[in-house]
Amino acid sequence: MKVIKGTLEITWNALHFKETVTEASADHVPKEKIWPIDQIREVHLRRYLLVQSALEIFLTDKRNYFLNFNKRDRNKVC
């Protein structure tokens, strides 16, 4: 498990997560993750450090992803 900062874009077809590149890691190639909407099985509201600020995405292939936002943004995404 590791923490990766980035942005989440929601389209009609997929969720796109793009890693934010910092100056310290300028030689690092940013990671991008795309989850097609039809592969998302469930989305659950979660707590992170006792704050209602996270979502957990479950896919049809049994993988899951934990995304943390600030509370107001999490509610907009949901």
Phi and psi in degrees as GROMACS dihedral restraints (atoms count N, CA, C in turn):
[ dihedral_restraints ]
;  ai    aj    ak    al  type     phi  dphi    fc
    3     4     5     6     1  -150.9    20    10
    4     5     6     7     1   158.7    20    10
    6     7     8     9     1   -95.7    20    10
    7     8     9    10     1   127.6    20    10
    9    10    11    12     1  -127.7    20    10
   10    11    12    13     1   120.6    20    10
   12    13    14    15     1   -84.7    20    10
   13    14    15    16     1   143.6    20    10
   15    16    17    18     1  -176.6    20    10
   16    17    18    19     1  -167.8    20    10
   18    19    20    21     1  -119.3    20    10
   19    20    21    22     1   149.0    20    10
   21    22    23    24     1  -115.8    20    10
   22    23    24    25     1   125.8    20    10
   24    25    26    27     1  -114.7    20    10
   25    26    27    28     1   133.8    20    10
   27    28    29    30     1  -111.8    20    10
   28    29    30    31     1   124.4    20    10
   30    31    32    33     1  -120.3    20    10
   31    32    33    34     1   179.8    20    10
   33    34    35    36     1   -68.1    20    10
   34    35    36    37     1   -26.9    20    10
   36    37    38    39     1  -100.5    20    10
   37    38    39    40     1   -26.7    20    10
   39    40    41    42     1  -161.0    20    10
   40    41    42    43     1   165.8    20    10
   42    43    44    45     1  -102.3    20    10
   43    44    45    46     1   131.0    20    10
   45    46    47    48     1  -116.8    20    10
   46    47    48    49     1   123.5    20    10
   48    49    50    51     1  -111.7    20    10
   49    50    51    52     1   125.0    20    10
   51    52    53    54     1  -120.4    20    10
   52    53    54    55     1   126.1    20    10
   54    55    56    57     1   -69.1    20    10
   55    56    57    58     1   139.1    20    10
   57    58    59    60     1   -85.3    20    10
   58    59    60    61     1   128.3    20    10
   60    61    62    63     1   -95.0    20    10
   61    62    63    64     1   129.3    20    10
   63    64    65    66     1   -96.2    20    10
   64    65    66    67     1   166.0    20    10
   66    67    68    69     1   -62.5    20    10
   67    68    69    70     1   -34.4    20    10
   69    70    71    72     1   -64.5    20    10
   70    71    72    73     1   -26.2    20    10
   72    73    74    75     1  -117.3    20    10
   73    74    75    76     1    43.0    20    10
   75    76    77    78     1   -63.7    20    10
   76    77    78    79     1   -28.0    20    10
   78    79    80    81     1   -83.0    20    10
   79    80    81    82     1    -6.6    20    10
   81    82    83    84     1   -81.6    20    10
   82    83    84    85     1   133.1    20    10
   84    85    86    87     1   -79.8    20    10
   85    86    87    88     1   122.3    20    10
   87    88    89    90     1   -64.8    20    10
   88    89    90    91     1   142.4    20    10
   90    91    92    93     1   -87.6    20    10
   91    92    93    94     1   148.5    20    10
   93    94    95    96     1  -134.3    20    10
   94    95    96    97     1   134.5    20    10
   96    97    98    99     1  -125.0    20    10
   97    98    99   100     1   133.1    20    10
   99   100   101   102     1  -124.0    20    10
  100   101   102   103     1   126.6    20    10
  102   103   104   105     1  -115.9    20    10
  103   104   105   106     1   108.7    20    10
  105   106   107   108     1   -60.8    20    10
  106   107   108   109     1   141.4    20    10
  108   109   110   111     1   -57.5    20    10
  109   110   111   112     1   -37.5    20    10
  111   112   113   114     1   -71.8    20    10
  112   113   114   115     1    -9.8    20    10
  114   115   116   117     1   -95.7    20    10
  115   116   117   118     1    -5.6    20    10
  117   118   119   120     1   -85.0    20    10
  118   119   120   121     1   120.0    20    10
  120   121   122   123     1   -90.6    20    10
  121   122   123   124     1   -46.5    20    10
  123   124   125   126     1  -147.7    20    10
  124   125   126   127     1   154.4    20    10
  126   127   128   129     1  -132.4    20    10
  127   128   129   130     1   125.6    20    10
  129   130   131   132     1  -118.8    20    10
  130   131   132   133     1   141.5    20    10
  132   133   134   135     1   -75.7    20    10
  133   134   135   136     1   136.0    20    10
  135   136   137   138     1  -133.6    20    10
  136   137   138   139     1   165.9    20    10
  138   139   140   141     1  -104.6    20    10
  139   140   141   142     1   145.1    20    10
  141   142   143   144     1  -130.3    20    10
  142   143   144   145     1   120.7    20    10
  144   145   146   147     1    54.0    20    10
  145   146   147   148     1    44.0    20    10
  147   148   149   150     1    65.3    20    10
  148   149   150   151     1    16.1    20    10
  150   151   152   153     1  -115.3    20    10
  151   152   153   154     1   133.3    20    10
  153   154   155   156     1   -72.6    20    10
  154   155   156   157     1    80.0    20    10
  156   157   158   159     1  -136.4    20    10
  157   158   159   160     1    10.5    20    10
  159   160   161   162     1  -128.4    20    10
  160   161   162   163     1   161.1    20    10
  162   163   164   165     1  -126.2    20    10
  163   164   165   166     1   146.6    20    10
  165   166   167   168     1  -120.8    20    10
  166   167   168   169     1   126.2    20    10
  168   169   170   171     1  -105.8    20    10
  169   170   171   172     1   126.6    20    10
  171   172   173   174     1  -109.7    20    10
  172   173   174   175     1   130.9    20    10
  174   175   176   177     1  -102.8    20    10
  175   176   177   178     1   165.1    20    10
  177   178   179   180     1   -68.4    20    10
  178   179   180   181     1   -20.4    20    10
  180   181   182   183     1   -91.3    20    10
  181   182   183   184     1    19.4    20    10
  183   184   185   186     1    75.6    20    10
  184   185   186   187     1     6.0    20    10
  186   187   188   189     1   -87.9    20    10
  187   188   189   190     1   157.3    20    10
  189   190   191   192     1  -141.8    20    10
  190   191   192   193     1   154.2    20    10
  192   193   194   195     1  -133.1    20    10
  193   194   195   196     1   138.8    20    10
  195   196   197   198     1  -110.6    20    10
  196   197   198   199     1   119.3    20    10
  198   199   200   201     1  -118.4    20    10
  199   200   201   202     1   130.1    20    10
  201   202   203   204     1  -110.9    20    10
  202   203   204   205     1   134.8    20    10
  204   205   206   207     1  -127.4    20    10
  205   206   207   208     1   178.6    20    10
  207   208   209   210     1   -80.4    20    10
  208   209   210   211     1   160.0    20    10
  210   211   212   213     1   -59.1    20    10
  211   212   213   214     1   -43.0    20    10
  213   214   215   216     1   -65.7    20    10
  214   215   216   217     1   -40.0    20    10
  216   217   218   219     1   -68.6    20    10
  217   218   219   220     1   -38.0    20    10
  219   220   221   222     1   -60.0    20    10
  220   221   222   223     1   -42.0    20    10
  222   223   224   225     1   -67.6    20    10
  223   224   225   226     1   -34.3    20    10
  225   226   227   228     1   -66.8    20    10
  226   227   228   229     1   -43.4    20    10
  228   229   230   231     1   -63.6    20    10
  229   230   231   232     1   -42.0    20    10
